[in-house]
Amino acid sequence: MIKESKIKAFIAISRGNLLLATASHAVLGFLFAANEIQELFNYPILAFVLLHLTLAVFACNINSYFDYEVDRRYKRYMSDAVDVIGKKNIRFILGFEFAAALALIAYLLTEGKILPGLLAVVGMFFAVSYSAEPIRIKGRGWMSQLPIFIGLYMVPLFAGYLLIRDPILPSFVIFVIGYAMMNEGFTIVNSCEDYSEDRSEGICTWAHLLGLDRSIKVAFVFVLAGLLSVAVLISRINWSHIAVYQWLALVVSIVSIITILAASIEVHRIRHADDLEASAKTHAQKLSRWFIITRYPLVAIAFLLLL
């Protein structure tokens, strides 16, 4: 098999399209915590970003490896990607990623970043337990979303914050809750997309517990919760002396509100179709775009408020 095809296969099993938006999880915490941009120029920050990306790829690769048989029936392009690389090679890649993550965590601990390091261990646990047997949380009903909701959408932000500042401000907790709920709303749409496939494989998700119609309603409300995060960032603007960067932050905040509302409307439209599952499958193709247009304006706002 040619080298290029293996590269493409690795991008496929690493969910390259979704990873384009994952950097936001790594940077939002320390952007929020910092009082000036100079605080960001240090090696622990760089190590943390690399650690988050490593764990994100690691989690996706584990999922592809353990979902091989399911994917052969329903997502053949994913199982084909595993075949191109080879299961033995994937096990080697997983071992390398695991070792790299441990090395980066050890570095953070030696630099005195104890809480971020320990939270990274929690993130690693969720990365493994979500897909890997015998735990495989992804099929365990109400627990199925915990590794994503907590491990992916909350833990990295808290860890990033603690790299800069301790204790955590209540405003940041509100920001993270809104951010995590917004992203979880999109993820619920993804679980609705796989409703029949998961049911036939004995995998129980929120979509099965709530039903498709109610799940989409919850997803819609969750996405709207992202407006909480925008509100928290707007509250950080110094209204008594608004500099040019704060004006720009306000403009981007308006853009962020618009993108969140637009994405929530698209999620709500799923319910208007006669076949909810087919509608979810169609709209789930927008997942990477939803992530990008709702996450990165928040990153831009947080960055502008540092300038």
Residue, then its C-alpha position, 0 to 999 in steps of 0.5 A: m500500500i502506498k505511503e500516501s494512503k496510510i497517511k490518509a488512513f491515519i487522518a481518517i482514524s484520527r477524525g482529522n476533520l473534527l480535530l481542526a476545531t479541538a485546539s480550542h479546548a486546549v487554549l481557552g482555559f489559559l487565555f481566560a486565566a491570563n492577565e497579560i499575553q506575556e504569561l503565555f510564553n512558557y514551555p508548560i503552556l506549549a507542553f499542555v497544548l501538545l498533550h491535549l492534541t496527543l490525547a485527542v488523537f489517542a482517543c480517536n485512534i482507540n475508538s477506531y481500533f475497538d469499533y472495527e467490527v461495528d464500522r465494517r458493517y456501518k462505516r466501512y471507510m473507517s474499518d478500511a482505514v484500519d486495514v490500510i494501517g494494520k491493527k498491529n501498527i495501530r497498537f504500536i501507534l497507540g503505545f507511542e501516543f500513550a508514552a508521549a502523553l505520559a512524558l508530557i504529563a511527567y514534564l508538567l508535574t516536574e514543573g510544579k503544574i500538579l493539578p493540570g497534570l492530574l487533570a490530564v490523567v483524568g482526561m487520559f482515563f476518559a480517552v481510554s474508557y470511552s471505547a476500550e473494552p471491558i469498560r466501554i462507557k460509550g454504550r452505557g446509557w446515561m454514562s455514555q456522554l460523560p467521557i466527552f462532556i467532562g473529559l473532552y469539553m470541561v477537563p482541558l479547560f480547567a487544566g489550562y486555567l490552572l496552568i496560569r492561575d489558582p483558584i478558579l473564578p466562578s465566572f470561568v466555571i459558568f463559561v465552561i458549563g456553557y461551552a461544554m453544553m454547547n458542544e454536547g448539543f452538537t454531539i447529541v446530534n451525532s449520537c442521533e445519527d447513529y441511532s439504528e446502528d448503535r441499537s443493533e449493536g447493543i450500544c445505548t446512548w442518550a438518543h435511545l434513552l430520550g428518543l430522537d425527538r426529545s434528544i434534538k430538543v435537548a441538543f437545541v437547548f444545549v447549543l443555546a447554552g453557549l451564549l452563556s460563554v459569550a456573556v461571560l466574555i463580554s462581562r470581562i470588557n473594561w467598559s470604563h476604558i474601551a481600547v481598540y482591541q476591546w472594541l474588536a472583542l465586542v464585534v467578535s462577540i456579536v459574531s459569536i452570538i450570531t454563529i451560535l444562534a445560526a447553529s442552534i437553528e440548524v439543529h432545531r430544523i432536524r425536528h421538522a423532517d418526517d424521518l428524524e434519523a435521516s435528518a440527523k444523518t444529513h445535519a451531522q455532516k455539518l458537525s466540524r463546521w458547527f464546532i469551528i464557527t462556534r468555538y473559534p470566535l470564543v478563542a478570538i474574544a479571549f485572545l483580544l481581551l489579553l491585548 
